[in-house]
């Protein structure tokens, strides 16, 4: 595995790979790698001969009160995990090489990014699509793998690909969960052992919603209320939002139509940690 820090060097390598008719798969991360990230690498390996993993803690997707400075950066551990997973190139640039002095151009998202994470974290998705576009231009992938845990981000990136006519195939990777159902995340390390154990209530809420839909409850707001009550009854857990949305448009849904797919989105504050999760539910 080769470690690259210079964008120009990475771009030149990617261009050479493409000229040699190598299929490139990219996995974009902010480091602090875990089983979820490694599952993305496995999917990338199935669809491409060369796998590039990026590690870049993108300052432009963090708000002024968020955890940019304390975000975990265990680089040596990440290198070992990436190597063992079969990554070919690890691209880990400095912030100054991605956003050099006098950097001015950013992308702006539309309505798909306006609610939920976009509303809770103003400017977040603009920062995401700007850096993703830059990393696409640098790594030149044929395929990019993104996790379904960040479901709204996945939808925004798919819209980016369509809107800007990018010739890149986006593959969605299923959520990887801990034993109690908690979605694997780099931020889970901030949880105390007691919080981590109790955090299974979030997945239980998703399972409860699936059960209620199976029982033909079509008032989605009723189910949302029940899920919120389940989570709020757990000490220290405070839902930021719980909402059913159309799985394509991410517009909120209030009534379930037969034969349609919805996604239940959740964001929950646990002490100083903010966890997100979701589940796809078919009526």
Buried (B, 14 or more C-beta within 10 A) or exposed (E): BEBBEEBEBBBEBBEEBBEEEBBBBBBBBBBBBBEBBBBBBBBBBEBBBBBBBBBBBBBBBBEEEEBBEEBBEBBEEBBEBBEEBBBBBBBBBEEEEBBEEEEEEBBEBEEBBEBBBBEBBEBBBBBBBBBBBBBBEBBBBBBBBBBBBBBBBBBBBBBBBEEEEBEBBBBBBEBBBBEBBBBBBBBBEBBEEEBBBBBBBBBBBBEBBBEBBEEEBBEBEEBBEBBBEBBBEBEEBBBBBBBBBBBEEBEBBEEBEEEEEBBBBBBBEBEEBBBBBBBBBEB
